[in-house]
Amino acid sequence: MIKQVCCIGAGYVGGPTMSVFADKCKDINFNVVDVNADRIAAWNSKDLSKLPIFEPGLDEIVKRCRGKNLTFSTEVHKCISEADIIFISVNTPTKTKGIGAGKASDLKWVESCARQISEHARGYTIVVEKSTLPVRTGEVIKDILDSSQSSLNSKKKNSFDILSNPEFLAEGTAIDDLENPDRILIGGSNENAIKVLHDLYKRWVSEEKIIHTNLWSSELAKLTANAFLAQRLSSINSISALCEVTGADVREVSRAIGKDRRIGSKFLNVGPGFGGSCFKKDILNLVYLANHFGLPEVADFWESVVYLNSWNQDRLTRIILEKLFGTLTEKKIGILGFSFKANTNDTRESPAIQICKNLLNEGAFLKIHDPKVSQKQIALDLGIPSIEECLNEENLNKKNKDKKWEKSLLRNDFFENLDAVVVLTEWSIYSDIDWGKVSKKMRSPGWVFDTRLIVDEEKVINSGLCFWRVGVGTLKRN
């Protein structure tokens, strides 16, 4: 009987996943642990708007479960010792030096977890890989756990089974993805251990959605799924450039090919490039694995997906430079959106970071707005001391509690004397901006660059502003 579950890592995967588990399995205690005391304090904040992760619906689940069967703490060793199941949900960043630097995953945190589990676990424990990991990482974890037991006498020995249970979450819809998943993948060699995890999920997930594989297939399936999704985004972004120079409209192209049942319509939305914690990292991991096993052609194919993503961000910078008469020196540009996608405060690998850096390098002065990303995080991502011109939801609402965000932007003179506005994140609030009022504040000729296809082109053009749209090009008044 499973009574205690421990999740090591209180990040974007661990926190929401264990929250939903706790909501669905009220007879089991779920303990989320992390060595980062500030992060744990944020999870325990009485003000649910200050949770470290923004996901629609997450605050309500935490409110229902926290203090009942869901806890957040720094008591890593204690929770490991009490756990029947331990989820490893720590960061696996790309290595920055040594063999495989720039492509291979750095597994130091995974190894650290395995060593802590080997030391503090008691009795029989199921260890579940939840982090996105390279193929055969489960073998590394198993070796560490087995070797730790070899020196113990038979009375003190513990036993372990390793399972792979990768997450398939899209930030911004993570709670819905957890509550209504397309599939649940459980990889392992011990059918009894697989059944234990299977039975937890089947409390709210139908049996036909729960897939069993071997450990290695489960690990590779996660990397491959992210690589395929990223490849679709790079593909459609490359076609958007072709649309702009031929007179085609990328929205019409996407709609036409999305109707093909063999292709489908998902992940055919153009933008400034893919971001988030997984896509780039996982593709580079595939590149490293392919090279390691002597498959350079496979490696080159997948590396081109990452290259196209970077190319697209640089291409957008060049377009802005060209439209603003070939120089950005001391020109004021408003950036709308900094998170890598709407409905999340995650900025990891956000296309906005590189595009903003490119614009700063060209001498532009930036004013940055995002409804969920803090000034501190933006400054950190851009590598600068502070962002004085950044407005966010919190400080806007303090002054304008009864105003919509876009009106607050106007009232706070965000658009005053701007030469251009660049929409980089598809937050819905940017779809309803009154461009007639905005145009009166901007310098002439003012430009609007829509990289997300969310701006009303008729309103922008009728306001007298110049308008460029990804996958379409420059639009002018008839």
N, C-alpha and C positions, 0 to 999 in steps of 0.2 A: 504494500500500500504506500503510495507516494504522499508524503506529508509536507516535505520541505524542498523547495526549489531555490537554488542560488544562481544568480546571473552576474558574472564578473564583467563589469563595463556598463556605465550608466549613460551611454551616448545615444546617438540617433536610432540605433537598433535595439539595444538592451532596454532602455526606458519604456518606449512605446510597446514593445513586444511583451514584456512582463506585465505591463499595465493591462493589456487585453487578456492575457492569460489569467490574471487575477480576477478580472471581471467575469470571465467565463467559468472559472474553476474556484468557486468560493470556499471550498473545503480544503484548499491547499494554500500554504503560505509561500509567497514569492518575495525573495529578498534580493534587491538589486544593490550591488556593492561596487565601490570605486575608491581608488586612493586619492582622487581629487576632491578634497573637502568642500571647496567652493561649489562644485557641481552638485554634490549631494545636498548641500545647504539650499541650493536653488530648487532642487526637487522637493524639498521639505518646506518650502516657503508657504506661508499662509495665503499669500497673494498668488493665486494660480496663474495670473498673467505674467509672473516672473519665472515660470518653469524654464529650464535651460533650452528646451526645444519647443518650437511652435509647430503644432500639427492640429488641424481642425478636429475637434472632438476629444482630444487628449486630456484637456483640463477637466472635463466632466467625468471621465473614467478615473483619473487620479483622485478627484474629489470623492467618488463613490468608494474607492478601494483603499486609499492610503490610510494607514493606522488600523486597518482591519486585517486584510490578508496580503497587503502590499507595503513593503518597507524599503526605504532607501538609507543606506548607512555606509560607513567606512570600515565596518568590522568584517574585513575580508576573511580572515582566518577562522573566526567564529562561525560565520555563515557557511563556509566550505565544510567545516567539521560536522555541521548539522544536516547537510544537504543529501537528499536521495538522488537528485539530478543537478548537475552543474552545467550551465550554459556559458561558453566562452564567447564574449561579445566585445572584444577589445579592438582597438585600432590596428590595422595592418598597412601602414604607409609604404610607399615605394622607397626602396633603399636610395640613399643619397651618396653613398660612397662604397668602395669595395667591389667585389665581383657581382655583376648584375645591377650596378648602380644605374638609376634612372628607369629600370624596368622591373626587376625582381621585387617581391614584397619583403619588407623587413618584418621578421617573425619574432622579434625580441619580446614583445608583450605576450604573444601566444606562448612562447617558451616559459616566460616568467609565470604565467597562469598555471601551466602544466606542473612546474616545480612546486608552486604553492599547493596545488591540489594533491600532489604526491606526498607532501609533508603533512597536510592537515586533514585530508579526507579520512573518514572512518568507515570501515566495513565495505560493503559493495556500493559503488557509485557509478552512475551513468554520466559520462562526460560528452557534452554536445557542442560541436563546432557550430557557432552561429555567425561568426565573422566570415567575411569572404576571404577564402584562403586558397593558396596554390594547390594544385593536385598533389596528393600524397602527404599533405601536412598531418593528416590523421595518423599516419605511420610515425611521424616525429613525436606527436603527443603520446602515442602508445609506447614508444621506446623509452621516453622519459619516465612515464608512470611505471612501466615494467621494471626498469633498471633500479628505480627507487625501492622496489620491494625485494629485490634479490638478496640484499644484505640483512633482511629482517628474519627473525625466526617465524615459524609457521603460525604461532598464536597471534602475532602482531600484524601479519600481512593483510593488506586490503586487496580488493579486486576491482577492476574497472572494465567497462565497455565503452568504446568510442563510437559516436554517431555523428554524421554530418546532416545538419538541418538548415540549409542556407535560407536567408531571407530574400524575398522577392518584393520589396517594398518600393514604391515610388513616393518620394518626399512630396508632401502636400496632400497625398491621399493615403498615407500610411495606415491610418486607423481603419479605413474601409478595406484596404488591402489585407489587413490582419483579420478583420471580422468576416470578410467575404473573399477569400483567396481564390485565385485561379487554380492553384495546386499547392500541396504541401509535399515537399521532398524529404524523405528520410533515408539516408544511406548508412549501411553498416553490415556487419557480418553475423551478429548475434540476433536471431529472430525474436528472442524474448525481450531484449533491450529495445528493439525496434517497436515491438508491440506496446511497451510501456509508454513511449512517446506518442505512438499512434493513438492510444486510448485517450490521452490528454486532448489531442486535437479533435478527435471525433465527437467531443462534447458539443462542438458547434460547427464542425466541418464535415460534410458528407463523405462517406467512405470512398466513393469513386474518385475524389479529388486528392486522396492521400496516396502518394506513389512511393514504393520501396525500391531502392537500388543498392548496388554495392557502394562502399565508401568513396571510391575514386570517381565513379560516375556522378555521384552527387556533387562532389567538389568541382568537377569540370563543368557540370551543367550550369552552375551559377556563373562561372567565368564566361561561358559561351553565350548564355542568355544576355548578359550585359553587353558583350561584344557585338552580338547580332543587332541589339537595339541601337547601340551607338553607330553601327555601320549604316543603319537606315537613316539616322539623322545626318550623318556626314554625306550620304548619298543625295538626300533631298536638298541639303544646303548647297551642294555642288551644282545641282540642277537649277537652283534659284538664280545663281550667277548667269547661267545660260539663258534663263528666261529674261533677265534684265536687258541683255544685249540683242535679243531676237524679237522682243515685243510680246512674248508669251507671258501668261500670268501664272505664277507658281501655284496659286490657290486652285486654279482650274486644272492644272496638270496633276496636282495632288489628289483632287477629287476624282479625276478620271482614272488614275491608276489604283486609287484606293478602293474602287468598286470591283476590281479584279479579286475574286475570292482567293486566288492563290497568293495575293500580296496583302490585302487588307488595308484598312485606313489608319491604323495606329502608328505613331511615331513617324508621321509624314508631315508634321508641322515644322515649317522652317523657323530659323531664329539665328541669334548671333553665335550659336555653337552649343554643344552639349557640355554640361557641367555636373557637379555633384561629386560625392566621395568615391563612386565606384567605377564609372565608365572608363575614364582614362587609365586609372590604376589597374583595372582588370584586363584591359586590352594589352597594356604594356607587360602584364604578367604572362599573358598568352604569347606575346612576342618573345619574351625571355625563355619560356618553356619550349617553344618551337625551335629557337636557336640551340638551346641546350640539347635537344634530342635530334639535332642535325637536319632540321627542316627550314632552311633559310628562306625558301620561297613562301612558305606559310607565314613566317615571321614578317616578311616584307609586305605581304598583303594586309595584315592586320595593322602594321605600323602606319600604313598609308591612311587608315581611318583616322588615326590621331593627327597625322600631318594635315589632312583636309580640315579638321576641326580648328587647328591653329591658323591655317591659311585663311579660313573664313573670317576669323576675328581680325586678322591683319587687313583683309580685304575691306571690311567695313570701315576701318580706320582710314584707309586710303580714299574711300568714297567721300567720307566726311571732309577730309583734307581738300580733295578736289573741288567739292561744292562750295567750300568757303575760301575760294580764290587761291588755293595752293599754300596757304599759311594759317596756322592756328595760334601764332604768337599773340599772347595777351587777349585772345578771344574767349568770351565766356560761354561755356557750354553746360546746359542742364542735363543731368543724367537721371532718368526715371527708372528706378529699379536697380538693385545691386545683388539680391539673392539670385541663385542660379535658375530658379523658376518661381512661380507664384505659390503662395500658401505654404511657404517655409521660410525660416530665418537662416537657412544654411547657405553659406557663401563658398564652400569648398569647391575649387576649380570653376567658380562662376566665370562665364565669359566676360562679365562686367569688369573683372579685375584686370585682365590683360588689355581690354579696350581702353579702360580709364588710364592705365599706365602708358599706353601708346599716345593717348591724347595729351597727357601731362608731359611726356617726352617731346611733343611737338610745340610745347609752350602754352597750352591752353590752361585756362582757369576753370575749374570744375565746381559745380554746385550739385550735390548728390542727395537724392531722396529715395528712401525705401520705407514702407510702412512697418517693417518688422526687424530690419537689420540696424544695429546700434551704430552710433558714430564711432565708438571705440573699435568695433569690429572692422568697419570700413577702413579706418586709419591703419589698423594692423595689417589688413590684406594688401593695402597699397604701399605699406612700408614707410609711412610718413608719421610725424608726431601727433597730429590731430586733424580733425575735420570740423572746422568752425561753421562751414556753410551747409552742413548736412542737417536736414530736418527729418524727424521720424515721427511715428504715430504718437508716441508718448508726449513729446513736447508740443506737438501740434494740438492735441486734444486738451492740454492744460489751458490753452488760451481760447480754444474754439470748441467747446464740448458739444455745442448744438450745430456745428457746421460739418459738412462733408469734407473729406480730406482734400479734394481738388480745390474747394473753395478756400480752405485753409492755406493751401499752397499760394493761391492768388493773394490772399490777405497778408501773407508773410513775405510778399514780394519775391518769391522764389524765381519768377520769370523776368524780373526787372533787368533790362539791358542785356538779356541773353542774345547771343548770335545764333544759337541752335539748341534744339532739344533732341535728345536721343533716348528712345524708349528701349530699354534692355531687358526688362522683366515684364511678363504679361499680367501684372496685377490689374484687377478689374477696374480699380479706381482711375486708371489712366485712360480707360475707354470713354469716360464721361467728362473729360476736361473741356471747359468752355474756351475753345480756341479763338473765338472772336475777342474775348477779353484778354487772352494771353497775347494775341498779336499786337495789342496796343501797348504792351509792356516791353516787348522785345525790340531789339535794334533791327532796322531794315537794311538789306533783305534778310528776314529771319527764316531759318530752316527747321523743319521737323523731320527726323529720321526714325521711321518705324521699323524696328527689326523683328517685331513680333506679330505683325498683321492684326493689331487690335485697335488702331486709331481710325476714327471716322474720316475718310479722305475728303469727303465733300465739305465737312465743317472746316477742315484745315485749309483747303484750297480757297473756299469762299471767304476765309478770314484774311486772305492776302498773303499768307505765309507760303514759302516754297516747301514742297513735300517730296520726300523720297521714301519708297517702300521696298523692303527686301523682296526679291523675287518678281518685282514689277518694274522698279526703277523710278525715275522722276515723273511725277504726275503734275499736270498744269491745268489751269482753268480753261475751259473750252472757249 
